[in-house]
């Protein structure tokens, strides 16, 4: 077996693992937040639409990551990086403000 920088096999396997994990996590968070928003008052419909649009964009980015990993196209990781890097920074900022 050739030496690989990824400890669990090829980088292709790692990208597929990350893509599937992100996709499942994203869909579970969407369902949880959707339920919370639907239990609120009627004006939460706008927030639900915004949540749906953000979720759709993130699902498309995850599908691009998975398709790029399977087809071995390096340029397909760019949408995933463009959307997930600001998301990670936003999560750190929100957690920092919340738990300060």
C-alpha positions in Angstrom: 0.0 0.0 0.0 1.5 3.4 -1.0 2.2 6.0 1.7 -0.6 8.5 2.2 -0.7 11.8 4.1 -4.2 10.8 5.4 -4.0 8.3 8.2 -7.1 6.4 7.2 -6.4 5.8 3.5 -6.4 8.1 0.5 -7.3 11.8 0.6 -10.3 10.9 -1.6 -11.6 8.7 1.2 -11.1 11.5 3.7 -12.9 14.0 1.5 -15.9 11.6 1.1 -15.9 11.1 4.9 -15.9 14.8 5.6 -18.6 15.5 2.9 -21.0 12.8 4.2 -20.5 13.8 7.8 -21.1 17.5 7.0 -24.2 16.6 5.0 -25.8 14.5 7.7 -24.9 17.1 10.4 -26.3 19.9 8.2 -29.6 18.1 7.6 -30.1 17.3 11.3 -29.4 20.9 12.3 -31.8 22.1 9.6 -34.6 19.8 10.9 -33.9 20.9 14.5 -33.9 24.6 13.8 -36.9 24.3 11.5 -38.9 22.7 14.3 -37.9 25.5 16.7 -38.9 28.1 14.1 -42.2 26.5 13.3 -43.1 26.5 17.0 -42.6 30.2 17.2 -45.1 32.8 16.0 -46.2 33.4 12.4 -43.4 35.9 11.6 -40.8 33.2 11.9 -41.8 32.1 8.3 -39.2 34.6 7.0 -36.5 33.1 9.2 -37.5 29.6 8.0 -37.1 30.7 4.3 -33.7 32.2 5.1 -32.8 28.9 6.9 -33.9 26.9 3.8 -31.8 29.1 1.4 -28.7 28.8 3.6 -29.2 25.1 4.0 -29.6 24.7 0.2 -26.4 26.5 -0.5 -24.5 24.4 2.1 -26.0 21.1 0.7 -24.9 22.1 -2.8 -21.4 22.8 -1.5 -21.3 19.4 0.2 -22.5 17.7 -3.0 -19.7 19.5 -5.0 -17.2 18.2 -2.4 -18.5 14.7 -2.8 -18.7 14.8 -6.6 -15.2 16.3 -6.8 -13.8 13.6 -4.5 -15.3 10.8 -6.5 -14.4 12.3 -9.9 -10.9 13.4 -8.6 -11.5 17.0 -9.6 -9.6 19.4 -7.3 -11.5 22.5 -8.3 -14.8 21.1 -6.9 -13.6 21.7 -3.3 -13.6 25.5 -3.8 -17.4 26.0 -3.2 -17.1 23.9 0.0 -14.2 26.0 1.2 -15.8 29.3 0.3 -18.9 28.5 2.3 -17.5 26.5 5.2 -14.6 28.8 6.1 -16.8 31.8 6.9 -19.2 29.5 8.7 -16.5 28.2 10.9 -15.3 31.8 11.7 -18.9 32.8 12.5 -19.4 29.8 14.8 -16.2 30.8 16.7 -17.3 34.4 16.9 -20.8 33.5 18.1 -19.5 31.1 20.7 -17.0 33.7 21.9 -19.7 36.3 22.3 -22.1 33.9 24.0 -19.7 32.4 26.5 -17.6 35.5 27.2 
